[in-house]
């Protein structure tokens, strides 16, 4: 199912071209949008929300045209901006109820959804206290809650892990993954950190200077460069030599050996080589290449 | 061992399949939310102090007037001059509460959250404008109405001031529209609340002083015609002039206001200019 698609989408500002003939398609699930700062991610989101007109080309979100049906799109889409956007003198509950009403929910429904959503993003008793006193992690959760409160079909998350410590990052990523799978809401998540997206996305789109660099399923990316890492007590060189003889690509990295998986036989060859040479095997693990490696 | 009695079940994510209202409902909700905000309702106790203190100050003359009617059997305070006499209180309310409506959203960058929803920037400005008009109307109309109810209940040896009361209601609406547009336009130019308060108060003080000085000078120079226009620099006199011309009531202090449509056109022009400024301000915020 196609959630959104763009066709030669171009956005020119007086001084810069933010998007340059971008053609992408995003399906259900979690999709990562990767690009350096200024690559055009925020501009793309603004166009998709129908807030900024495109210079050329077209886009569709949930089958609707942002240029003419922005309102219908915004009714079923959630947006979490990158920057701070919360009033400090209100409690999370009050604020989220208000935002739910702005999305068109009746009063009672807004209260129920706000309570539900805040529970899902993991805000407990503190939701009754003013937002001004929250930690960065809690604020990010409130920002996420306001994007989710009206039960959208798609949400756009702009750098959701910004400013979080490693534990906060893990929790936020888990939450984003849950939204895409358990909640059944499609997610377009922007980031400039590939490593993060790799853990939660089904699909990754890479843009640079407003142009599409690559768009592919996460499996394709990591499978293409699967490697095995081997560690033995002694005789690393012998093993490397034996494997090279049999036609495998081997790199010695310090105390371990990295073997490219050519085909399924590679696993058997490796096992046999270790047995034949009578080596003490310490570790044998499959290492997924980082997406970074693919785009290097 | 006893069994746990209260168990919280994780019922998982539930989708919402109830009604989804359009942008009109969103704009109305924003209007109500903003109007409550101008009186500090649903906010901290601190934010209620100022509006209620000023509301009390507005009520005081009406209460005193009722007492005078009841005890001395004298005519009530002039309905049509009420706003002019109470202008410092109304101006302070405008200065204190206009920034409450616009500054936090600008300062904390909440506007993108509104714009990612069905409401548009015009709905947003419209709701804020309507909320400020309603707040000013409550401030001005409640004391007038209380005094009128008092007049109805007390048997005075004179006819009721029904026409004056109704004219004052019309004048209050004009006043609310004019002041709300100026107050919001000035307050929206700074995301800082304190600066917003200061700029609205400064604007009022300036018009107050300029109107008085200019009128005095022109009058002493013998330019009676020009002086009757210069007095309209003060927004409260401008509204009083329009009210006088529109409803045929007595001008405040018997001032010689320009007759016919002149003052009304000025009022309309000022409101249009202020709203255009407000719109331009938010267009800029939208592009950022």
Interface residues (C-beta under 8 A of the other chain):
Chain A: X49 X51 X71 X74 X75 X77 X78 X79 X81 X83 X84 X85 X86 X87 X88 X89 X90 X94 X98 X99 X101 X102 X103 X104 X105 X106 X109 X113 X116 X120 X146 X150 X151 X182 X183 X184
Chain B: X12 X13 X14 X15 X16 X18 X19 X20 X21 X22 X23 X25 X26 X29 X30 X33 X42 X43 X44 X104 X105 X108 X109 X110 X112 X113 X114 X115 X116 X117 X118 X119 X120 X286
